[in-house]
Amino acid sequence: MSQLAPIDPLRLTRDLVQIESTTYNEGACGDFLAGYLAGRGWDVEKMEVPPPTDCAPCGPRWNVYAGPAGQSPDLVFSTHIDTVPPYIPFREDDDFLYGRGVCDAKGIMAAQIASAEALRAEGFRIGLLFVSGEERDSAGAKVANENPQGSRFLINGEPTDNRLAIASKGALRSILRSFGTMAHSAYPELGDSAVHKLVEVLSRLLKLDLPVTEDIGPTTVNIGLLHGGRAPNVIADKAEAQVLTRLVSDSAPVRQAILDAASGLAEVDFTLEIPFIRLRAVPGLPTMIAKFTTDIPWLSKWGEPLLLGPGSIHVAHTPDEKIAKREILQAVDLYVEVAKQLLSS
């Protein structure tokens, strides 16, 4: 191990981004990580992450865990292998790296690996956990939580501009379905419009008085998908909307408010919930509120969580995803600093 060249996190980011790994297609990137880490002397384990039963075509995929052989790590760095579509090829200029995953989360992954190696060289027991499926359903994190390694701390990586997140909003995903009776649109009295019902429900949703937490902010609602009906001259017999609510408190009052808004007009199916969480700060480090969700709620058996990473969430999931080279390099030192503070406590 001592004869290996030090890791260049910028070069490693380039290598990772050039492997397409949109959700359900993480296998090749997982293989690369497993081989790369094994080649540097880590004890590596691959955990299979099954795709959804209706996923076609979907190839094999897995989580990758790397740690000290025969020992439990005291601290684990973790982030996700998958990215959102579409794949965007890698490019760079003097100051930035560009492409799908550079900040969410392959630049983070490279910084974590470089940090873990630096800490390992100083005798700390460190692990690395890279999971599949974070961008859709946290399937990889849920598999990993069935195989914990006994770590005291988990530093999860997401783009936080190298600031510690002291809270992460939760999420409640719901599908609303309205039903009606088809008729000729010239005779609306003969039909019952599902679209009109759903529009009324959505109007109510946008006017809801939802929880606000003083130091976090408001609950927010996004109507992300909407479709229904048959044709402009047909009274619609069905309509559907998918809604994502960002939580700043317990979900119970939000669920009830949505059900009340839909009462008599639409059926409601709650398909995903990720709880709102508060996180620890570290003295001397800047903090932020993460308005997005992470894998942390599904990694509860991997130690006390923290949330920290280079890059801006504002460019993640966009056509112009980028990360400053200096931020990745700063993150390496920052991860080492935070880990040492935690492990000395």
Buried (B, 14 or more C-beta within 10 A) or exposed (E): EEEEEEBEBBEBBBBBBBBBBBBBBBBBBBBBBBEBBEEBBBBBBBBEBBBEEEEEEBEBBBBBBBBBEEEBBBBBBBBBBBBBBEBBEBEBEEEBBBBBBBBBBBBBBBBBBBBBBBBBEEEBBBBBBBBBBBBBBBBBBBBBBEEBBBBBBBBBBBBBBBBBBBBBBBBBBBBBBBBBEBBEBEEEEEBBBBBBBBBBBBEBBEEBEBBEBEEBBEBEBEEEEBEBBEEEEBBBBBBBBBBBBBBBBEBEBBBEBBBEBBEEBBEBEBEEBBBBBEBEEBEEBEBBBBBBBBBBBBBBBBBBBBBBBBBBBEBBBEEEBBBBBEBBBBBBBBBBBBBBEBBEE
